[in-house]
């Protein structure tokens, strides 16, 4: 393969992961209208529920690196599909706790298995040291983008 840029390679990798999930993931097959991002969110929300943690929109924004408006739109659609409920909390009227519905808990079981399979597939052939390096590189790329975004926002002020 040509030595294309990092951005192109990351996009290609993202597309390959999405294609694999769309074709072979049992969680995706459990609900035809389930988008890839819905699947990741359901998996996360269900996992956190199992751990006894309350989840709020800002947790999804931070965990998935999405904007407030994107999270709000995705959660609204998921609520319409009956995948989540957003419940008010007593200590802050602005805050809504995200709770999986029974429908998504069932789907979440498949998604958890799919996520574990995907992680094994992606890590196949890497040593622990190589994985540690890879995570370090990916974190550095993420930090570079976040710094650039902050710089751009500062310039607009």
Long-range contacts (C-beta under 8 A, 24 or more apart in sequence): 6-141, 10-141, 17-118, 17-122, 20-118, 20-121, 21-114, 21-118, 25-110, 25-111, 25-114, 25-118, 26-110, 26-113, 26-114, 27-107, 27-108, 27-110, 27-111, 27-113, 27-114, 28-114, 29-110, 30-106, 30-107, 30-110, 31-103, 31-107, 33-81, 34-83, 34-107, 37-64, 37-74, 38-74, 38-77, 38-78, 38-81, 38-83, 39-107, 39-111, 39-114, 40-64, 41-74, 41-75, 41-78, 41-84, 42-78, 42-83, 42-84, 42-100, 42-104, 42-107, 42-108, 42-111, 43-108, 43-111, 43-112, 43-114, 43-115, 45-84, 45-98, 45-99, 45-100, 45-104, 45-108, 46-100, 46-104, 46-105, 46-108, 46-109, 46-111, 46-112, 47-108, 47-112, 49-99, 49-100, 49-105, 54-89, 54-97, 55-97, 55-98, 55-99, 56-95, 56-96, 56-97, 56-98, 57-96, 57-98, 59-98, 60-98, 65-142, 83-107
